[in-house]
């Protein structure tokens, strides 16, 4: 496997930097009509295998370097938190920008196994928004509190976003797998109530009807499997007290044409895109256009 060293910012490269995802059969990863319909009705669809065992292992190797705060490329992160909770007994490693730093995480954006289902669910061309890493160490991994992704993304519009959560370990209810509130993608946009500490802070802003419908469904996945969800889907994950880590990468995308809703930079370290202008350029590449040959 040809995996070059990444001392440069890979955001300048809008194609594969390695052969990690070469040979992927596009048709083998297309969602069925039933899966798409389930997503429309419930707000998520899960269980698709997007990574082979070899690809998972390559990404784990790159990820391990990121846990050392002195790693090469550390200046390229948009956000980097060795523990976003601030509590050493409830650790949540959370970072944005891995695609700029290592070739495996970079190339995962162009993986057809991801891009083709994303285009189906967005019903159009897929443009990159940003990536994330969410990692919970063994025995003292913290929570990701209940939230809607778009609550953090209102600086872009219209709401035509999609999240893909990919397990780099087996994710179970015991070690803090992602959990959904089915149908909550039809709810109103909720205020931000925090991400890394109080799991139940969201209840302060729910209506009585929403509280009644709050019935979490754990999405248990094998390493390399993924789940896609709607930007208004209420989701979260509980603490990891098992003897094994729970690591995941997240790819957030938009349908091509989504615009900036602000004159401020959309991500730390990224040049501003004027209010009303479509996301484009070096940091927001087009990943896949289903209409292209």
N, C-alpha and C positions, 0 to 999 in steps of 0.2 A: 504494500500500500504506500503510495507516494504522498506523504504528508509534510510539506515544507514548513520550516520554522516561520513563526509569525512575529517578526519584530516590527512590521509595518502595520498601519491601520487598514484592515481588510474591507472597510466600508468603501474604499475606492474601487473594489473589484465586484462587479455585478454578474459574476458567473462563478462556476466551481473553482475552488483553490486546490482541490485534491480529487482523488478518484473514490472517495469514501462512499459516495452515493451513485456511482456509475452502475449501469446495468439494471436499474430499477424498472420493472415493467409497469408503465403507466396504467394500462387497462386493469391490471390486477388490483388496483387500489381505488377504483371508482366506487362511490357509494351506490347502493341500490335505491330504487324509488322509495322503498319502505323505510330505509334509514333516513333519507331526506325528509320524508313525511313525519317521522318520529321527532326529528329535530324541530320542525316547524311547530309541532304540537306541544312538545315537552320542554324545548329550549336547549336540548343537548343531544348528542349521540356519542356513544362510547364503544370501546373494545376493539377498535381498528389497530392492527399492528403496523406501525410506521417505520420501525427500526429493526434491523437484524441484530443478532447477538453480537456480531463483530462491530457494528455501528454503535451499539450501546457501550461496549467496552472502550471504544475509541473516545467517546464523549466523556465517559467516567474518568479516563486518564487525563484529558484536558481539564475537566472540572477540578480534579484534585489539586492542580496547580493554583487554582483561583482561591483556595482556602488559605493560602499563604499571602498575607497582605502585601508582601514585597515582590509579588510575581511580575514577570515581564509583561508590559502592556497595561499596567494598573492605571495609568493616566487616561485611558480611553473609556473607562466606564462612564455611563450617564448617571448611574447611582451604584453605590457599593456599600453594603451593610454586612459585616461579619455576623452581626446579631441585631436585627431590627427591633427586637423586643426590649433590648437593654437589660434583660434578666438572664443571668448565666444558667439558671435552671430551666429556662424555656427559650432555647436558641433557635432563631430563624435566620439563616443565611439568605439574603435577598439581594440580587444585583441585576442591573440592566446594561446590556451592551456586549455580551459575550461574542456576538457575531463579528465584532470588530477585532477581536483579540486572538482567536484560535480558529484554524481552518475547519475543524469538524463542526463547531457551532455555527460558523459562517455558512458552510455548505448545506446544513440542515434546512435552511430557508428555501433552497432550490430543490429539495428532495421531492420528486414527483409524488411519492406516497403521501406527502403532506399537501402539496400545492393543488393537486387535482381535486381531492375532497373539499378543500377550502373554496375553490372556485365554484363548486356545485352549491355549497351552502351560502355563499355570497351572491350567487347567480350572476357572476361576472368576473372580470379580471381582478387578480389578487395583488395588492400593493402592501409592502412591509410597513408596519407601524413601529413596533419595538419588541425586543425579546426580554425574557426574564429567567432567572434561576431562583427556585424555591427549594431550599435544602434543610432537612431536619435531621440532626445527628441522632445516633442511637441513645436511648435512655433519657435524654433531656432536650428533645426537640420540641419547639413551641408550636403554637397554633397559627393558622391564618384565619383571622376573624371573618365572620359572615359579611359579604359585601357584594356590590355590583361593579364590574370592571368600568362601565361607562361613567360611574360617579367620579372616577379619576381622569376621565378622558374627554370631558365636555369642552376642552380647548380645541377639539376637532368636531366637524359636523358635515353632513347629517349623520345620524346614528346608522352606520353601515359597517360594523366592525365584527370581528370574530376572534375567539381565543382558542388555541390548541394547546392542551396540557399533555405533555409526553413524559411517561415514567422512565427514569433511569434506574430504578429499583422496582421490585414488586411492591405495589401500593395496596395496603389492606386497611380495614377499619381500625385495626390495632396500632398500625404505625403512622396513621395520619393521612389516609387517602383523601382526595377531593370528594366533597359531598355537595349535592344539589338540592334545591327546593323546586321540584318539577312544576312547570307552569309559571314560575315567578318571572319569566321573561316578559310576561304580559303586564306586570305591575308598573307603577309609576317610577320615575327616577328618584332614588332615595338619597338622602344626605350621606356624606362620608362620616362614619362613626369609628374609624380606626382599623388598622390592618393586623397588628402583631401582638395584641395584649388581651383585651376583654372580648372573649368569643361571642358573648351575647349582647354586646353594646347595641347591635342593630335593632333590638326589640324596643328601644326608646323611640324609634321613628316609624314603627309598623302600625297599621290600623288593626282594629280588632279582627277584621276579616282576614288580613294577611297573617296575623298570629295564629288563627285557626287553621290556615292552610299550610303552616310551617311544619312540614313533615320531611325531614332530611332523608335522602337516599345516598348511601355510600357507593362510590364508583370504584370498585376494586379492579386493579389492572396489573398485568404482568409487565416486567421491564420491557420497554420497546413498544408497548401499547399506548393508545392515546384516547383522549376525549375532547370533543369540540363543544363549545358553548356560546350562547348568545350574549351580547354585551350587557343586557339587563338581568341575566340569570343570577339569582342570589346563590352564592356558593361560599364554601369555607372548608377548613380542615382542622381536625383536632390534634392534640399533642402526640408526640411519638415517645412512648416509654418502653419500646421493645429493645432488643439487643442488636438491631440492624438499622441502618440509616434509611431515610426516605428522601431521595433526591429526584428533582424533576426539572425539566426545561419547559418553557412556555414560549410560544410564538404567537404574537398578536398581529393581526393583519386587518386591512380595510379593503372595501371595494374601491377600485380605481375611481377617482373623482371626489373622494372625501376631501374636505377643505379645512384649512386652518381657521379657527374662530377667534384668533388673537394675533396681535403684532409681536408678541413676546416669543422667544424660542420655545419650541414644542418639547424639546428635551435638553437637558443640561449639556452644554458643549456643542450644540447644533445651531447653525445660523437660522435666524428667524425666517419663517415663510409668512408673507403678508396676509392679514385677515381677508378671507374670501378666496384666497388662492389655493389651488389643489396641491396636496402632498405630492412631492416629486423630488428628483435630484439624488445626490449622493447618499443621503441617509434614509431615504424612503423609496427604495428601488421597486420597480414592477417585478414581481416574482413569476407570474404565470398569467397568460392571456389565452383562454380557451378558444378564442376565435382565430388565433394565429396558427399557421400550419406547422 
